[in-house]
């Protein structure tokens, strides 16, 4: 299984995270995956950051709703989280329909697999 890691680049203060084959700059949402450059939307970036912050632990959909959209998210439901997780998977997973990195925790939320900080 592919491991993930996060490291702070000392030169410019950027925070990079490796999720599977993708390397993401958490400061601006730039993604490099298999030689291709992609960009995460602001929402995808906030979702990924929330999962990175609790790597290896399940995060409830309601917590993700609050973290990403804040207290004013009253008109949203957990489907908004599911849709954005799907978009994030399409950008980060090798096989988005068979995720190995961003896992669904049935009836609860999501979990980012194998995340480790580098020193």
Secondary structure, 3 states (H helix, E strand, C coil): CCCEEEEECCCCCCEEEEECCEEEECCCCEEEECCEEEECCHHHHHHHHHHHHCCCCCEEHHHHHHHHHCCCCCCCCHHHHHHHHHHHHHHHCCCHHHCCCEEEECCCEEEECCEEECC
